[in-house]
Amino acid sequence: MNNIITFDDFTKVDLRVGTIVEVNDFPEARNPAYQLIIDFGDLGIKKSSAQITTLYNKEDLLQKQIVAVINFPAKQIANFNSECLVLGAVNGKDVILLNPENKVKKGSVVA
């Protein structure tokens, strides 16, 4: 392990559960991706670009709960402003979304 962090470093990362409420194709992205609109409850709606097209179709993503980092600065990706980072496990070229086993309140803290 090269990049050891402290617990204090970890506590700076705001991990939350959100629900995907809209999914759009993102043909302008360099790699195949979707534009996601995610509801984090009281924390509001955030947008994210996610390279998850190999395992997920748009219809299956609607209302799916995901885990995301919500306190990164926004990042411009092509013509889209990504406001959070959706987390997934990388398996070769596929990304498997991280999500709670049971439905939880939107905006729930991940600890």
N, C-alpha and C positions, 0 to 999 in steps of 0.2 A: 504494500500500500504506500503510494507516494505522497498523497495529499491528505495527511491527517488533519482533521479539524477538531476544534474544541466543542464542548456542549454549548457554550455561548455562541459559537458560530452557527451551530445547527438551529438554535432558537430564533435566529434572525430570519430563517426561511419560513414564510407563511404558507403552509400547505392546507388546502381547503377542498371540500367536496362540493362539486357543482353538478348541475343537470344540463345536459345538452338540449337546447330548445330549437336550434336551427342548424342545418348543415347545408353548405353550398359547395359546388365544384370550385376549384381554384386553378383554372388553366394557365394563369400567369406565373404560377410557382415554378421554380427550377426543377424540383422533383415533384412527382404526383402527390397532391395534398388536398385536404378539405379545409374550408373556412368554417370554423365552429363558433356558434353563439352560445354562451354558457351562462346559466342563471346561478348565482351564488347567494340567493336569498337576500338578506338585509345588506349584503356587501355589493349588490348590484349585478348587472350584466357585463360580461367581459367577452372579448373576441380572442380566438386563437387559431393559428394555422397548425395543422397536424398532418404528418406524413403517415397516414393510417389506411390508405386506400386498398392495400393488398388483402387485408383481413376483414374490413368493415365496409358495408354499403351504407349509403346515406339513411335509408329507412331504419336500419337496425340501430343506428346511433341516436336517433331521436328519443329523448327522455332517459337516455343512459346516464347514470351517475359516473363521474370521473374524479380523479384527484389531480389537482393542479397547484403550481406555485403561482401565487397571485401578487407577490410584491417585487417582481422584476420590473425594470422600466420597460415601457412599450418598445417593440422592435418592428421596424418597417420591413415587410417581406413583399417584394414586388409592389403592387398597388394596395396592399393590405396592412393595417396596423395591428399587430398581434400584441395583446395586453396581458396574457398569462401563458404559462408553459404547462401543457397537459403532459402528465407523466405516463410512461409505459416501459415495459421491459422489451429490450431489443433482442430479437431472435433471428439472426442473419439479417435479411432485408425487411423482415416483418417487425411491427411494433404492436405489442399486446397491451392494451390500456389497463392501467391500475384502477381498480374501483372497489368500493366497499361490498362486502358479501351480502349485506342486507341494506335496504333503503334507509337513508338517514336524512336529517334536515339539511336543506341546501345551506352551504356556508359552514358546515361543521368543520371543526379543527381536526387535522390529522396529526397525531402525536406518536 
